[in-house]
Amino acid sequence: MIGIVIVSHSRKLAEGVLELAEQMARGVVPMEAVGGIDDPDNPIGTDPMRVMAAIESVAGRADAGVLVVMDLGSAVMSAETALEFLPDAVKAKVRLCAAPLVEGTVAAAVQAAVGASLAEADAEAVGAMDVKIRQLAPVAGAPPAAAPPAGPPPAPGEAERLELAIANKLGLHARPAANLVATAGAFQAEIRLSKGEKSANAKSINQVALLAVKNGDTVVVTASGPDAREAVAALAALHRDRFGERDEDLAAAPAPETAGLAGAEGIFTGSPAAPGYAVGPALAYRTALPEVTPRAVTDTAAQIGRLDAAIATARAAIENLRRETERASGKAGAAIFTVHDLILGDGAMRDAAAARITGERVDAAYAWSRAVTDMATAYEGLDDAYMRARAADVRDCGGRVLRILAGEGEGGVRLTREAVVVARDLSPSDVAGLDAKLVLGLVTQVGGATSHAAILARSLGIPAVIGAGDGPGRIADGQVIALDGFTGTVWAAPDETVRGDMAAKRAAWLTARRDAKARGAAPAVTRDGLAVPIWANIGNAADAARALAAGAEGVGLFRTEFLFQDRAQAPDEEEQYEAYLAAARAMAGRPVIVRTLDIGGDKPLRYLDMPREANPFLGERGVRFCLARPALFRTQLRALLRAAAEANIRIMYPMVSDVAELDGVRDFAARVGRELAAEGRAVAGRVKAGIMIEVPSAVAVADNLAARCDFFSIGTNDLTQYVMAADRGNAAVSKLCDSFNPAVLRLIGQTCRAAEAAGITVGMCGELAGDSRATPLLLGLGVKELSMSATAIAEVKEAVRAAEGKACRALAAKARQAESAEAVRAILGTG
């Protein structure tokens, strides 16, 4: 690790910068501050001998060199003089930095804390003012700073580069941007995201969001540093997963052209943001941020401390809200609060407020309110409506900090009876904090169907009309109103006929929702009596609980790699054992198929030795990776075999390509089982084990593999890309990577026939399993079990109930003989 020496004319300034830098670096970076001289009458100045002593002291604790950051004038000369007196061995590891003192030291400290080299920390420090200049120039009336030049392409081995075509419907809006930032932040490499001539730090949520990346844009990721290759691979995998977003997460009705306009007297229209009906008394909610005025202070360090404490408190509250929202409405809704945490955590607003506290000597509340306003204004200046709506998120999480600084409570809507909440605007925090038993619906004057408040309302099942104009502002507290969340209509003074009609529609709507939930929970049986188990794909115990609530009859795929990612070291045996048991308990005795670690290719782990491969998708993946790292594999199998002794857990091995590989895995697992038994551990007499069918060679020898397995599970995502020799993340060939291609369908059928001959079942856990259009085709090919995301379960169950075996087999025969994926879709009637 490198160390840092701070040199200033002022001892107080040097110590203040040191305190700030140590907070940013969490105390892990060797640092010392030197400032002033020993003259009570003239304390301003610098002493070369003190600078030399500080460098020697830090060099003794920093094996990778020392960066010296100075203010101006004699500080530079003193540092240069100090170098002359240092031993050559120490001098060779010292670099004088031309960065501004405060911004440069903070930037260098952050880089040093993540293991950056001396040159990397120096470069980051020198560029520390760029973001601030670009952010504040419009506010100050100065021309904005030019975007940094792209520069020459990196030399081979120095940096990794990746072009990504953005397919997300709304581009890299807040939630996918948050997933990108979280992934980038797990690596030490410096990672930049560029769009045209604009560039952003990929670890800053605000910088990424302000790039305003839209659907169809192409961005360039560049990474340099010790784990640049792994970082780029992880971002490529995230891109293939559409940055963790699905179209159903964005299911929002478009706002009608008449939104916000009054119709007949007392009738208003807005965006139909969340479906449903409501009629009842209004709760007129008037929200406002605390009013703050600048208050002069003398102890700026104390104010910055107050600010940091308030931000930490707010982030803790946001994390609690995220967990509660995830339990209530799933990850899509809860991801909104991950965005809020990143907005507060990336430091942009905090640093702007701290600079104002120091520069203008004002209190933390005022400085923070200005920083929040400036950031929200920057979002509102974007030309994309969805990104403009993110200003509300900045004000929401910023307001939470401001209320803490102002000594006010958390605020929010407090319901004491059933009511329709009417407000000028509602933040995601407001919506998430509502009592689900009492809230009938939501009406706001401003906003749109793409606001995060609207997204949360949909996920929570609360009827909502957003952006209904000024009319709702005249609705009095307690006044009976009605709303139609399907059409976006609000009746401010409904007569008895409208009240009765809305009440009847609401009752029917609630009944339909209950029936749909019940049908989702009921077994899926074809018209001719074949029961088809519908299972879920999960990544943790919380996913399992939601899957069970959605009607899953088991877990067809527990992706254990999520336990291993985004951390500094692998989970130990006990942590894994508890995680597997927790998922099994959440499924209340239903089967849980746990896939062993599927790492390699596009899924790197930064704490493991993963050699560079020319083609990682054809390299050490799945069981190949695990067998090459027996200690890692042994720990996972020990945890799995122990958990299987207590719960209905089955084990599945990924990327098995031939019989010898499977035999090697089985032998290894048997040895681990014997070790546990020898230690006196409880081990199940026999654990059902199967394999993923995702490489063509496994299909070719499926008959031999089936003789050694209890089940197969087809992973259509990988199987398709290997069959078609087309990387599904490569835009140039992605159209070839289509699971409806007859070549893929024939291999699925071949696998099913081999399994049936051996008397074992075939499931499918790839993306095709959750596509209800494909359900009758898969049943016709011989797939017996389907596993998917929880959101797809109800629809796939309905598709099973509509199917009949003979017709499914005829459909499959036609599809196998088709000449293209488009022809298969035409046969299915999906276009």
C-alpha positions, 0 to 999 in steps of 0.5 A: 500500500502507498502512503501520503504526506500532506504539506501545508503552510497552515498546521490547522489546514494540514491536520484538517485535510488529514482528518478528512482523508483518514475518514475517507480511507477508513484509517487504513492508509499510512498518512501524516500531515506537516504544516506551519513553523514554530514561531508563535508570531508568524506560524504560517510557513513550511519546514523542509526537515519536518517534511523529510521526517514525515516522509521517512515515517510514512515510507517505513509503513508504506511499502509501495511508495509515498505521495506528497500533496502540497498547497503552494509556494514554499510548500513545494520548495520545502518538499523538493528540499526534503527529497534532497536529504532523503536516502536514495532508497527512500527518494526513489519511492516518493512522488510529489503531486501537483494536485490541489491540496484538499481534493487531491489528498481525498482522491489519493486516499480513497485510491490508496485504500483500495490498493492503487499504485503510486502512479494511479493515486497521483493521476486520480489526485490530479484529476480530482477537480474535474468533476467538481468543475463540471458540476459547479460551473453551470451554477456559478455561471461559468462555461462548463469544463470540457469533457476529458479527451478520450486519449490514445487507446490503451496499450495491450495489457494496460487496460481492458475495453468493452463496447456495450449496446444498451437494450434496457427500455429506459436506458441506464436509469437509476436502478440499472445504473445502481447495479452497474456502480455496485458491480464496478465498486467491487473491483480495485480497477479504475473503471470509466464509462464513456458515451461519445465524448462524455466520460464518467467514473463507473463507481459514481452513481451520479456521474453514471446517471448524468451521462443520460444513457438511453435505449440504443446508445452504445457505451464504452467501458475501460478498466485499468488496474490489477483486476481489470479483466475480471471487472470487465468480465463482470460488467459484460455479464451484468450487461447480458443480464440487462443490468438486473432489470426485466421488462416486467419491472417497468410495466407502466401504462403510458400517460394519456394525452389528457393527463393533468387536465380537468374533464367534467367538474370535479373529474381529473385525469392523470397517468394511470400509474398503478392498476386498481380502483379505490373509493373512500375518504382522502388524506390530504398530505402536505409535505415539505422539506425543512426550511433552512437559512445560512447560519455562520459557524466557526468550527467547520470541522464539527459541521462536516462531522455532523453532516457525515453522521447524518448521512450515515444515519440516513443510509442506515434507515434506507437500508432498513427500508430496502429490506422491508420493501424487498420482503413486501414487494420483491427486489425490483421495488427494493432496488429503488432504495439501493439507488438512494443509498448509492446517491448518498454514498458516492460522495458527490453531494457530501463533498459539495456540501463539505466544500461549501461549509469550509469555503463559506463557513456556513452550517451543515443543514444549509450547505447540504440543502444547497448541494441537494438542490444543485444535484436535483437541478442537474437531473432536471436539466437532462433531456430524458423524461425518465432521468428528469424524474430521478430528481425526486430520488435525489430530493427524497434521500437528500431530504432524509439527511436534511431532516436529521440535520434540522432535528426533525423526525422522519416525516412520512404519511401517517394513516389512522384509518382507511384513506386515499392519500392525496399529495402534491408529490410522494417520494418512494420513502413515503410510499414504502412507509404506507400501512398496506392495510389502510391505504386505499389508493394514491393521487398526486398532482405531479409526477409520472408513471416512470417515477419511483413512487409509481413503480413502488405503488405497482409493486405493492398493488396500490391503485395510483393516479400520478400527475393529475394536475392542480385539481387534487390540490383542492381536495380537503382532508376527509373528503370522499373521492374515487379513482380508477388506476386503469384509466387515470381518472379521479373523481373529487366529488363522486355522486352515489352512482359513481361511488357504488360503481367504483366500490363494486369494481374494487370488490371485483378487482380484489377478488380477481387478485385473490383468485389469481394468487390462489391459482398461482398456488394451485398445481399446474395440470394439463387438460389430459391430467399430466401434473407439471411441477413449476419451480423457481430459480433463486439466489438466496433465502429471501428469494425462496420465500417470495417464490413460495408465495408466488406458487413455486412447488420447489426450487429448480435452481439455487445459484450459489455463486451469489454467496461468493460474489461482491465480497473480499473472501469466500464464504466459509462452511458454516455460512454456506450451511446456514444459507442452504438450510435457510432456503430449504426452510423457506420452502417448507419441505419442498425440494431445493436443487442447489447448483454448485459454484458456477464460476469462470467465463463471465463470472469472475471472483476477485479474491480467487486465482483465476488465470487469464484465458484467451476464451474464458467461455471455453475454459475453466467453468463450472465443475472444471473450475471447482475440481481445479480448486479442491479446497474451495469445492470441498468446503461447499460440498461439506456444507451441502451434504450437512444441510441435505441431512436436515432438509430436502436438498438436492445437488446439481453440478454445472457445465459437465461435458463428459462421463469422466468429468461427472465420475470425477465429481461423484468420486470427490463428493463421495470422499467428502461424505466419508470425511464428514461421517468419519468426523461424526457429522450427520450425513444423509444416506443418499442425496439426489444429484444431477447435472446441468445439460448446457454443452453439446457434448453432454447431449451427445452422451446424455444416455451414459450421463443419465445412468449416473444421475438422478435428474437432468436440468437443461440450461438453455442460456448456455446451451443455446450459445454453445450450440450456435457458437454465438456469444449472447452478449455480443451484439454482432451475433446475438440474433443467432443466440435464439433458444427457439432455433430448431437446432436447440430444440432438437438437442432438448428433445434428444436429452429428454429421450435419453433421460426417459430411457434411463428413467430419470426426469428432465427439468429446465431452468434456463430463460426459455422455461419462464416463457409461457409461449414456449410451455406447450412446445417444451412439454411436447419435447419431453421436459417434465419440470420447469423452473423460472423467476417467481414473477413468471410462475402464474403465467406458466401455470396457466399455459400448462393448464391450457395444454394437452399432451397430444397437441403438445407433441404434434407442436414439438414435431413441427417445430423440430422440422422448422428451418428457423427460429422465426418459423418456430414462432410462427408455428407457436402463433407468437409471431 
